[in-house]
Amino acid sequence: MGARCSKFSLCWWHSHLKPSVLESSDLENGDKRDSKSLPSFSEFSLEELKSATNGFSSENIVSEHGEKAPNVVYRGKMDSDRWIAVKRFHKTAWPDSRQFVEEARSVGNLKSERLANLIGCCCEGDERLLVAEFMPNETLAKHLFHWESQPMKWAMRLRVALYLAQALEYCSSKGRALYHDLNAYRILFDKDGNPRLSCFGLMKNSRDGKSYSTNLAFTPPEYLRTGRVTPESVVYSFGTLLLDLLSGKHIPPSHALDLIRGKNFLMLMDSCLEGHFTNDDGTELVRLASRCLQYEARERPNAKSLVTALMSLQKETEVPSYLLMGIPDGAESAKPLLPLTPMGEACLRMDLTAIHEILEKMGYKDDEGIANELSFQMWTNQMQETLNSKKQGDAAFRAKDFTTAIDCYTQFIDGGTMVSPTVFARRCLSYLMNDMPQEALGDAMQAQVVSPDWPTASYLQAAALFSLGMDTDAQESLKDSTNIDAKRNKN
C-alpha cells in the first residue's frame, strides 16, 4: 500500500495551455469557459458546509497558518466530485449580514480564469462563510519561498506576474480595482498549475478594518498615512510581489530598492535563476518593480500598462504550467481511464449507502472456503462460536446496525480460525459509517492482503482514503480497482 500511496494522482482530463491564454483580450469579459462551467452564485446552508468539510475538521484546514489564522480556510467536497474552499470568518467580522451577502454576491459576479472564483456564501446567526473554487496546488509563497523539489523557473515567474496583472486588470474593468492585502499567500495554483488570484481579497473591509495583515514594512506608504486602500496601493503591493518573484525571498520594498539604486540588479536576483535569464529581461522586471514601488501613488503604472509590459517578457508560452512547475498533469485528474463500475462510482462520490447495498448483494461469493462452510459435517465449539459471531455480524450489517456489526465481526476475526476478505470489507464499511476512516483503511488493506486480486478491497481503500482527505492516493486506488475489474471481466 505504501507504494500505491506514493504514486501521482490518477490522470483524468486532458487539456493544453494555448498561447492565446496569455492574451489580455481573452480576459476583457471574463473567461467564457469558466462562466459556463461554474455554478451560479449560491447561498449555502451551514449544515451543507459542515457536511462538505467533515464538520470543519482540522484535517481539512488549508490556511497557511492553520487554526491560528484569524479567518480559517477549509477544503470541502460538494456533491459527488466538486472540491471547494470554505473561508470561515471570526464571529466578530461582518456584523451586518445584509452587507456581507451583498458584498459576496458582488464579488461572485466576477468570473475569470485568472481568479479562484467565488461561488457562494453562508450567513446564519453569527456565521459568515465564503465558498470558492478549490485550488489544489498550494500558494505562491509555498512554491517560491519553501520549495522542496525544484525552485520556480524563470518562465513560470514571468507567467505568474502576467497572470496576476491580468487578474487585476480584469477586476478593475469590472469596477473592483481594490484588493486587500495582496501577497504571495493570495496567489494559488489550480489543477493545471496555472496561478490564480484568490477572490477572498476582493471583499471590502469587515469590522476589524484591517486591509494589511502582513508586516507593515510591505504596506503602501499612503496606507500608513490614511489607513485606506486605493487602486494605486494594489499596484504597490504588486511591486512587492515582483520583488518576491525576482529574489525568491520576501524582501521589504524599501530594502530592495536600496539594494538596486545605482547598483547591479543581480544583487537582488535569486541565485537559483543564474544562467536562466538575460540581463535585459532582469533589468526590465526590476525597472517595472521600481515603478510600482514609487512613493507617490500617482507615479505608479496602472494594471493595463503592467499587462502590456509583462506580455513582451513571456518565455516558453507553448509549455503548460504544470510542466514548468514540475507537478503532475492535473488536467487528467477527473475521470478514470476506464469507465467506473457502480462500486467505483459509489466510492468516488462517497455514497456509503450505495456501497452497503452492493456489498449486501455481493454476499460471500468472492470468499474461498467460507462460502462452503456448511458442507462440513462437524465443528469444534470454538469454530461454531466463530461462525455464530459472523452470522450475528451479517444480521446487524443487513439491519444497518453498524456498531453491532463491528463488534461481531471483530469477534469473528479475533477468533482466528478462518479468514474472510468479505468480513474485512463489511467491517471496513461499518467503520466508515461510524466515522472511523483510519480503521476502515486498515480493514480494506487486510482484505487485499487476503485476496490481492479482489477489486472490492481496492475500491474500499479508495473510499477510506477519500474519507481521510487523501484524494491523490484515493484516485490511484480507484484506478487500480477499475483495472482489476476490467481484467476479471475479460477472463
N, C-alpha and C positions, 0 to 999 in steps of 0.2 A: 504493500500500500504506500510505503514511503516514496518509492519510485513513481507510483501513479500520481501522488500529490505534488510532486516537484515538476511535473510537465507543464508546458504552457497551456493556456486555456483552449478549449475546443473552438476551432475556427468555424464561424457561421455565416457571415455576409461577405460579399466581395465588392470592393469599390476602389477607385483610383483617384489620386489628387490631380485634378486638371489644372493646367496653367491659369485658366480663367478665374479660379477661385482667389487668385491674388489680385484681381482687378477690383478697384474701388467701385466701379459701376454696378457690379453684381450685388452690392450691399445697399444701394440707394433706397430700395424699397423692402429691405429685409431679405431674408432668404426664402424663396418661394417653396422650396422643398420642405424647409422647417415649418413654414406656416401651414402647410397641408398635413404634415405628419404629426405635428404637435397637437395634443388635445386642446380645446378651448379652455380658457381660464376657469377654474372651478373653486368653489368653496367647500373644503373637505370638513368632515366632522372630526372631532378629537378622537373618537373611537376608531375611525378609519386610519388615522395616522399612528395611533397606538399600535394597532394591528400590524401596520406596514413596517414599523420599527421594532417589533417584538417588545412592546411596552417601553419604548425609549430605552432599550437595553444599552448598557455601557459598551457592550461589544460592537454596537453599531455606530459609535461616535466616530466621526471623521474630521472633526475640528482639529486643527494643528495643535491646539493647547488642551485638547481633551475636555474633561469635565470642569477644568479651571477656567475655560473660556466664558466670558460674560453671557454670550448667546451661543448655545451649543448646536452644532450641525450633526445630524444623524443620516446614515444611509437607510433607505427603506425600500420595500418592494410592494408595488401596487399591482392588482390584477394578477395575471399569470407570469408576465415577463418584463414589466416596466419598472426600472430602478429609478428612485427619486432621492433627492437630497432634501431633508427637512430641517429648517432652521427654527429652533425654539428660543424665543426671546425671554429674557428675565422678566418676571411678572410686573416689575415697575415700569417697563418700557411700554410705549404706546397706550397710554391710559384711555385715549379716545378711540373706541372700537370702530366707529364710523370712519374716522380719518385713516385708520390702519387699513381697512378693507378698500377704501377708495384709492389710497396710495398703491396698494398691492395690485389692484386692477389696472391702474395706470401703467405700472411697470410691466404687468403681464401682457399688455397690448403690444409690447415690443417683441419682435420675432426676428432673430438673425442667427446665422451660423457662426457668428463671432461671439455670441453670448451663450452662457449657460442659462437658458431661458426660464423665466418664472412661469409656472403652470397652475399655481393655486395658492390658497391660504386657508387658515383656520382661525376663527375668532370665537371662542367660547369662554365665558367667565373671564378670568384673568389670563387665559392662554392666548398667546399671539404666535402663530407659526406661519412660515413661508415654505412653499413647496416648489422645487426647481428640478430641472433635468439633472440627473446624477452624472458626474464626470469621473470615470474610474481610474484615471492615470495621474492622480495627485496634483500638486501645485508647482508653480514655477520655483518657489522657494526650495522645495524638495529637490527638484532636478538641477537647480543652479548652485545652491549652497551646500546641499547634503547628499550629493550624488554618490552612488555606490559602484555601479558597473562602468560608467563612462561619463566624462564631462560633456556638457551640451555643445554640439558642433556649432561652428560659426554660422553656417547657413540656417540652422534652426534658430539661433538667437536673432538673426535678422528677420526671420519669419515671425517669431513671437512679437517683435517690435512692430512689424507691419500689421499683423492681425489685431493687435491691441489698438493701434492707431485707427484702424478701420472700425473697430467696435466703438471707439469714442466718437468717430465721425458719424457713424450711424445713429448713435444715441442723440448726438447734437442735432442731427437733421430731424429727429422726432421730438425735439423740444425737451430732451432730457440730458442737457450738457453737464449737469452736476453729478459728480461721482465722489462718494465719501470714502476717504482713506484708501486710495489706490496704492496697492503694494504687491509684492511678489506672491503673497498668500491669496490674493484675489484672482490670480490667473490660474485656470485649471485646464487640464488636458483631457480631451474626450477619448472615446474608444479608438479613434484613428490616430491619436497622438497630436491632434490639432489643438492649439491654445484657444481658450475661450475666456471671456471676462465674466466673472460672477455677477449675476443680476442683483445680488443682495446689496451691493454698494450703491445701487441706484435709488434705494429707498431714502426718502428725506429723513432729516434728523428726528429721532424719537425723543423721549422725555429727558434722557441724560444729556442731550445737547452736544455730545462729542462727535466730531467728524473724524478725528485722527486718534487712533488708539496706539499707534506706534510711537517711537521716541520722537520728541519734539525736534530733534536735530534734522528730521526728514520732512518737516512740515513747511508749507509755503510761508514766506515772510509775512504776507498780508493776513494769513490766518492767525499768526501770533499776535497781530495788532488788533484784528477785529473779531476773531472767532468765527468768521464766515468763510464758506467755500464758494468760489466763483469758477467759471469755466477756465480762467487762467490758472487758478490753483490746481486744477486737474492736470493741466499741461505741465506745471512744475513737478507734480508727482510722477508724470510720465517721464520727465527728465531723470528723476532718481532711478526709475526702472531701467532706463537706458544705461545708466552707470552700473547697475546691477548686472546687466547683460554683458557689458564690456569687461567688468572686473571679476565676475563670478563671486563677488562679495557684496555685502550690504554696507556701502560706504556713504557716510553723511555727505550731502551735496557740497557743502562749503569746503570740506576736507578734500574732496575730489577736485574741485575747481582750483584749490590752492596747489594741488599736485601738478596740474596741467598748464597753469598760467605761465607762459614763457618757457615751458619745458617740453621734453619729448613725451607725447601721449602714451608711449609704450610703458611708461611707469605705471600707468593705470590699468593696462590690459592684463587679462587673465593669462598666466604663464602657460596654461593648458592649450591656449589658442596659437602659440608660437608656430609660425610657418603655415598657418591655415587662413590667413587673410592678407590682403595687400595693404600697404601703408595708406594708400588713397582712401580705401574703404574705412579703415580705422580712424583716420583723420576726419572723415566726413561724419561718422557717427558721433565722435567726440564733439565736433562742432555743433551738431544737432542737439546733443545733450546740453551743451553750454547755452544755446539759445533758449531751451526750455527752462533753464535754471536762472534766467535773468531776474535780478532783484525787483525791477519794475514790471508789474504784471502786463502792462500794455506792450512791452517789448518781446513778449513770448509769441511763438507761432501758434496758429490755430490747428485743430485736428486735421482739417483738409490738407493744409500745406505739409503736415507731418507725413500723411499718407503719400503725397506726391514725392517727397524727398526719399522716403524709405522704399518706394516701389523700384526706383532705379538701382538700389543696392542689392536686390534679392539675388540669391545664388541657388543653383540646383532646384529650380522651380518645378521640374518634372518629377522630382523624388518625393514620394509620400512622406508625410511627417513621421509616421511610425518607424520608417526605416532610418530617418535622421535621428530619431530619439532612441533607437535601439530597443524598441519594445515589440511584443507580438502584434500581429496584424489583427487588431480588434475588429476590423471591418468584416472579419469572418467569424465573429463570435456570437451569432444569434440564432443559427439553426443548424441542426446536425447534418452531417454529410449524407446520412441515410434517414429516411422518414422514421419518426418516433413511433414506437408501439404505444398502445393505450397505457401500459405501465410507465413507459418513458414520459408520455405527456403528463400523466398524473404526478410523477416525481418533479418534472420541470415546473409545474405550476403549484407544487406542494399541496396537492389535493389529497389529504390523508384519508378522507372518506372513500375516495375512489380507489386508493391503494388497498384499503381494507377490503373492499368488495372484490378486487382482483385476487387478493391472497385467499379470501374465503372460497371463491370459485375454483382456484387452483388446487386447493386441498393439499394432499401429501404425495401427489403423483410424481413429483421430482425427487422424492426421497427413495433411497435404495435400502431395503431391509425393513424400514419402518412400515411401509405400505403392506408388507406381508406378515406383520406381527401376529395376526390372528391365525396364521397357518400353523404356528407352533402349538403342540398339544399340552405342554407342561411349562409352568413358570415357577421360578422361585418367588418367595414372598417379597423380596426386595424389588424384583423386576415387575411384579404385579403392582406394587405401590408406585413405582416409577411411571408405569403406564397410566395408572389412575390419575396421577398428577397431570400428565399430558392431556388426558381426556377432560379433566376439570378446567385446564387452561384453555382447551379448544372451546368448551361451552362458554366460558367467560369472554373469550375473544369474539365468538359469534354474537354474544349479547352486548358487545361493546363495553364490557366491564374491564377496562384495560389495566387497572390497578391489580385486580384479582388475577388477571391473565399473567401479569409479570410474576406474581408470587408463585403461581402454579407451574409456569414454565421454568422458573428458577429452580424449583424442587426437582423437576424432571432432569434439567441439565446437571444439577449438582449430584443427582443420583449416579451419574457416570456409567450406567450400564449400557446405554446406547446413545448414538449421536444423530441428531436430526437437523439438517440445514433449515428445514421449514420452521421448526420450533424457534431457531435463532431469528429467522425472518419475522415471525409473528411477534416475538418479544421485542424485536427492533422497532416494529411499528407501534407496539404498545408503549415503548419508551418515548417515541416521537409524540404520541397522543398525550403523554404526561409531561411534555416539555423537558425531556431528558436526552438531548441530541448526542451528547458525548457517549452515553451508554448505548444509544441506538447505533452509533457508528461502530462501536466495538462489536456488537452482535452481527452487523452486516459483514464486517470483516471476518468474523468467525464462520459465518455461513459460507463465505467464499473460500476459506481455508478447507472446509469440509468438501465443498463442491466447486472447484475452481472454474468450471465451465458453465455454471448456473447463472444466467443473466440477471435473475431476480436479486441475487446478492449484490451485484454491482449497481443495479437500479437503486436499491435501498441505501447503498453507500452514498449515491448522489443525493438522495433525499436528506440524509443526515448531514451531509456537507453543506447543502443549501441552508439547512436549518441553523448550522453553525456560522453562516456568513462566509463560508469558504467557496465562493462561486466558481473560481477558476478550476479548482480541483473537482467540484461537483460536475462541471461541464465535461471534464475529462472522463469521469466515471460514466456519465451519460453516453459519451461517445463509445466507450468500451462496451457498455451494455448493449448498445444498438448493434455494434459489430458482432458480438457473441450471438445475439438473437438472429441476425442475418445468416450467420454460418450454420446455426442449428436448423433453420428453416430450409436451407439448401440440402442438408443431409437427410 
